[in-house]
Amino acid sequence: MSKAHRGKGIGDLVSRGRGQCPVCKRSRVKLLYELEGDAKVKVCKVCKAAIKHGKKQLVPS
């Protein structure tokens, strides 16, 4: 079976959901995970997992 619709939801986002992660400062990564600190912030997959496990902290901007 084909996987033709995989990732279809991010095609409508600005820059296809890509940008610079505010936590690790990497550029051109997919920012798909919303975290709440002082405000809602979108972070990359790696930083979301690291924050969840206590390895990194979400710094207020």
GROMACS elastic network, one bead per residue, 0.5 to 0.9 nm:
[ bonds ]
;  ai    aj funct       b0    kb
    2     5     6  0.84908   500
    3     6     6  0.57615   500
    4     7     6  0.87391   500
    4     8     6  0.84440   500
    5     8     6  0.53476   500
    5     9     6  0.85783   500
    6     9     6  0.81946   500
    7    10     6  0.58412   500
    7    11     6  0.72068   500
    8    11     6  0.55481   500
    8    12     6  0.78899   500
    9    12     6  0.62869   500
    9    13     6  0.77581   500
    9    16     6  0.89828   500
   10    13     6  0.53346   500
   10    14     6  0.85026   500
   10    15     6  0.89407   500
   10    16     6  0.53944   500
   10    17     6  0.58478   500
   10    32     6  0.85108   500
   11    14     6  0.81074   500
   11    15     6  0.81806   500
   11    17     6  0.75880   500
   12    15     6  0.84908   500
   12    16     6  0.64537   500
   12    17     6  0.82745   500
   13    17     6  0.52638   500
   13    18     6  0.85614   500
   14    17     6  0.57903   500
   14    18     6  0.76039   500
   15    18     6  0.54897   500
   15    19     6  0.74127   500
   16    19     6  0.89265   500
   16    30     6  0.79699   500
   17    29     6  0.81766   500
   17    30     6  0.54409   500
   17    31     6  0.57485   500
   17    32     6  0.66001   500
   18    21     6  0.89260   500
   18    27     6  0.81351   500
   18    28     6  0.54381   500
   18    29     6  0.52043   500
   18    31     6  0.56726   500
   18    32     6  0.82845   500
   19    26     6  0.83551   500
   19    27     6  0.57735   500
   19    29     6  0.57220   500
   19    30     6  0.65431   500
   19    31     6  0.65255   500
   20    23     6  0.88231   500
   20    24     6  0.83930   500
   20    25     6  0.58279   500
   20    26     6  0.54926   500
   20    28     6  0.59076   500
   20    29     6  0.64448   500
   20    30     6  0.83458   500
   20    31     6  0.77277   500
   20    43     6  0.84371   500
   20    44     6  0.86179   500
   21    24     6  0.57976   500
   21    26     6  0.56080   500
   21    27     6  0.65648   500
   21    28     6  0.84159   500
   21    29     6  0.71411   500
   21    30     6  0.83520   500
   21    31     6  0.67466   500
   21    42     6  0.74971   500
   21    43     6  0.53569   500
   21    44     6  0.60156   500
   21    47     6  0.83130   500
   22    25     6  0.54195   500
   22    26     6  0.80691   500
   22    41     6  0.80570   500
   22    42     6  0.79588   500
   22    43     6  0.66576   500
   22    44     6  0.87704   500
   22    58     6  0.86206   500
   22    59     6  0.85177   500
   22    61     6  0.85914   500
   23    26     6  0.83130   500
   23    43     6  0.70695   500
   23    44     6  0.84904   500
   23    47     6  0.67978   500
   23    56     6  0.82581   500
   23    57     6  0.79767   500
   23    58     6  0.65768   500
   23    59     6  0.72304   500
   24    27     6  0.89698   500
   24    43     6  0.87889   500
   24    44     6  0.85730   500
   24    46     6  0.89757   500
   24    47     6  0.70279   500
   26    29     6  0.67937   500
   26    44     6  0.88956   500
   27    30     6  0.89680   500
   28    31     6  0.89105   500
   29    44     6  0.66629   500
   29    45     6  0.89709   500
   30    33     6  0.88129   500
   30    43     6  0.80321   500
   30    44     6  0.58956   500
   30    45     6  0.77689   500
   31    34     6  0.81918   500
   31    42     6  0.54895   500
   31    45     6  0.74235   500
   32    42     6  0.61718   500
   32    43     6  0.64972   500
   32    44     6  0.63532   500
   32    45     6  0.73937   500
   33    41     6  0.80839   500
   33    42     6  0.52348   500
   33    43     6  0.53567   500
   33    44     6  0.63401   500
   33    45     6  0.67919   500
   33    48     6  0.68462   500
   34    40     6  0.62531   500
   34    41     6  0.54772   500
   34    43     6  0.64075   500
   34    48     6  0.85167   500
   35    39     6  0.82431   500
   35    40     6  0.56411   500
   35    41     6  0.53670   500
   35    42     6  0.62491   500
   35    43     6  0.72773   500
   35    48     6  0.78206   500
   35    58     6  0.84758   500
   36    39     6  0.56522   500
   36    41     6  0.63052   500
   36    42     6  0.88264   500
   36    58     6  0.87859   500
   37    40     6  0.63625   500
   37    41     6  0.74776   500
   37    58     6  0.69421   500
   37    59     6  0.80305   500
   37    60     6  0.68868   500
   38    41     6  0.88231   500
   38    60     6  0.64125   500
   38    61     6  0.83177   500
   39    60     6  0.82452   500
   39    61     6  0.88399   500
   43    46     6  0.83295   500
   43    47     6  0.63776   500
   43    48     6  0.63632   500
   44    47     6  0.55153   500
   44    48     6  0.62349   500
   44    49     6  0.88925   500
   45    48     6  0.51747   500
   45    49     6  0.64522   500
   45    50     6  0.87513   500
   46    49     6  0.53935   500
   46    50     6  0.62644   500
   46    51     6  0.87276   500
   47    51     6  0.59619   500
   47    52     6  0.83778   500
   47    55     6  0.89498   500
   47    56     6  0.73033   500
   47    57     6  0.89365   500
   47    58     6  0.89255   500
   48    51     6  0.53107   500
   48    52     6  0.61717   500
   48    53     6  0.87703   500
   48    56     6  0.89304   500
   49    52     6  0.50498   500
   49    53     6  0.62721   500
   49    54     6  0.86273   500
   49    55     6  0.85906   500
   49    56     6  0.89604   500
   50    53     6  0.52423   500
   50    54     6  0.61055   500
   50    55     6  0.50003   500
   50    56     6  0.54651   500
   50    57     6  0.81507   500
   51    54     6  0.50568   500
   51    55     6  0.58608   500
   51    57     6  0.56354   500
   51    58     6  0.69430   500
   52    55     6  0.77675   500
   52    56     6  0.82328   500
   52    57     6  0.89535   500
   53    56     6  0.79426   500
   54    57     6  0.69584   500
